[in-house]
Amino acid sequence: MAQKGFYYDMTICIGCKACQIACKDKNDLPVGPLFRKVYTFEGGKFPRPWFYHLSVGCNHCADPRCVQNCPVGAITKRAEDGLVIQDPSLCIGCRLCTWSCPYGAPQYIEELGRSGKCNGCYELVDQGQNPPCVDACVMRALDFGDLSELRAKYGGTNDVAGLPDPGLTNPAILINPSPEARR
């Protein structure tokens, strides 16, 4: 099975959250839920303080817990590209997906009484376009594509501080970690 995914270069991300805003705008989300979120981690002390940003959406895992635990089959994994997508018309709002995902990708949308998640903007991807989060990144820290091609182009790892053990779901994300985020 082909697998599309994201590449994220933590070493050049400035934490501007343009990716987060582009995603929220594209998905017309109300205040609260975010399908892509930028976290900031900090530590150390003078004279060696440090921080890094981590931009995370759905990782379109090889073994997605949200798909396994959705009782109505509203979340599926596309065979043609491995994207994990949700059919909102099937969601019953039970929130099992939000509790199942170790990355917190599915979000419960109170106003709609159901969950929603990053679908990898599959409708744009099917037209040969990037997800808006990728194109909005002013530092070009995000890229999207076939995971094996991204790995050949950038390298990277899916095992960084701030993310759960990748052995849980085998996330389709590659990250160039800052030194402090290396495991």
C-alpha positions in Angstrom: 0.0 0.0 0.0 1.2 3.5 -0.8 1.5 5.8 2.1 1.3 9.5 2.0 2.5 11.6 5.0 4.1 14.7 6.3 7.7 15.8 6.6 8.4 18.4 9.3 11.7 20.2 9.8 11.7 21.2 13.4 15.1 23.0 13.0 13.7 25.7 10.8 10.1 26.1 12.2 9.7 29.5 13.8 6.4 28.6 15.5 4.4 31.2 13.7 1.3 28.8 13.5 0.6 29.7 9.9 0.0 26.0 9.3 -2.4 25.8 12.2 -4.4 28.9 10.9 -4.4 27.6 7.3 -5.8 24.3 8.4 -8.4 25.9 10.7 -9.5 28.2 7.8 -9.6 25.4 5.2 -11.8 23.3 7.5 -13.9 26.2 8.7 -13.5 25.2 12.3 -15.1 27.1 15.2 -13.1 28.5 18.2 -11.5 25.6 20.1 -10.9 22.5 17.8 -7.7 22.4 15.8 -6.9 19.7 13.3 -3.2 20.9 13.2 -1.6 22.2 16.3 1.8 23.8 17.0 3.3 23.0 20.4 6.3 24.7 22.0 8.6 22.8 24.3 11.3 24.6 26.4 13.9 23.7 29.0 17.4 24.2 30.1 18.6 27.2 32.1 21.0 30.0 31.7 23.4 30.0 29.9 21.9 27.1 27.9 18.1 27.5 27.6 16.4 25.8 24.7 13.0 25.5 23.0 11.6 23.9 19.9 8.2 23.8 18.1 6.3 20.7 17.0 3.6 21.0 14.4 1.3 18.0 14.5 -1.9 17.0 12.6 -3.2 13.6 11.8 -0.2 11.3 11.2 -2.2 8.9 9.0 -0.8 6.0 10.9 -0.2 2.6 9.4 -2.0 1.1 12.4 -4.6 3.9 13.2 -6.4 3.4 16.5 -9.1 5.8 15.5 -10.1 3.5 12.6 -10.0 0.4 14.8 -12.2 1.9 17.5 -14.8 3.9 15.5 -18.0 1.9 16.1 -19.8 3.0 13.0 -16.9 2.9 10.4 -16.9 6.7 10.0 -13.1 6.7 9.9 -11.3 4.7 7.2 -7.8 4.3 5.7 -7.7 4.9 1.9 -6.0 2.0 0.1 -4.7 4.2 -2.7 -2.6 6.5 -0.5 -2.9 5.5 3.2 -4.7 8.7 4.2 -7.0 8.3 7.2 -10.2 10.1 6.5 -13.5 10.6 8.2 -17.0 10.6 6.7 -18.7 13.2 9.0 -22.2 12.1 8.0 -21.5 8.7 9.7 -20.1 10.1 12.9 -22.4 9.7 16.0 -20.3 11.9 18.3 -19.3 9.1 20.7 -15.7 10.5 20.9 -14.0 7.1 20.9 -11.7 8.3 18.1 -10.6 11.3 20.3 -9.7 8.9 23.2 -8.1 6.3 20.9 -5.6 8.5 19.1 -2.3 8.9 21.0 -1.6 12.1 19.1 -4.9 13.8 19.9 -5.7 14.3 16.2 -9.5 13.8 16.1 -11.2 16.7 17.8 -14.8 16.8 19.2 -16.7 19.7 17.7 -19.3 20.7 20.3 -21.3 22.9 17.9 -21.7 20.0 15.5 -22.1 17.2 18.1 -19.5 15.1 16.4 -15.8 14.6 15.9 -13.7 15.8 13.0 -10.1 15.3 12.0 -7.4 16.1 9.4 -8.2 14.2 6.3 -4.9 15.1 4.7 -7.0 17.4 2.5 -7.5 14.4 0.2 -9.8 16.3 -2.1 -6.9 18.7 -2.9 -4.3 15.9 -2.9 -6.5 14.1 -5.5 -6.1 17.2 -7.7 -2.3 17.2 -7.3 -2.3 20.0 -4.7 -0.7 20.2 -1.3 -2.7 20.5 1.9 -3.0 24.2 2.8 -0.8 23.8 6.0 2.1 22.9 3.8 1.7 25.8 1.4 1.1 28.3 4.2 4.4 27.5 5.9 6.6 30.6 5.5 9.8 28.6 6.4 8.9 25.6 4.2 9.3 23.4 7.3 6.4 21.2 6.2 6.2 19.0 3.1 3.7 16.4 2.1 3.9 13.4 -0.3 4.7 9.8 -0.7 6.4 8.8 2.5 9.2 6.8 0.8 9.9 9.7 -1.5 10.0 12.1 1.5 12.3 9.7 3.3 14.7 9.6 0.3 14.6 13.4 0.0 14.9 14.4 3.7 15.5 11.4 5.9 14.1 12.0 9.3 12.5 10.1 12.1 9.1 9.6 13.7 10.6 9.1 17.2 11.1 12.5 18.9 10.5 13.9 22.3 7.1 15.3 22.6 5.4 12.5 20.6 4.2 9.1 21.9 6.2 6.0 21.1 5.9 5.5 17.3 5.6 1.7 17.9 2.0 2.3 19.0 0.6 3.2 15.6 3.5 3.6 13.2 2.8 7.3 12.2 3.4 8.4 8.7 5.5 11.5 9.6 9.1 12.2 9.2 10.8 14.8 11.4 14.1 16.5 11.3 14.4 17.0 15.1 16.2 19.7 16.9 19.0 18.4 19.2 16.8 18.7 22.3 14.0 16.6 20.7 16.2 13.7 19.7 15.6 10.4 21.5 
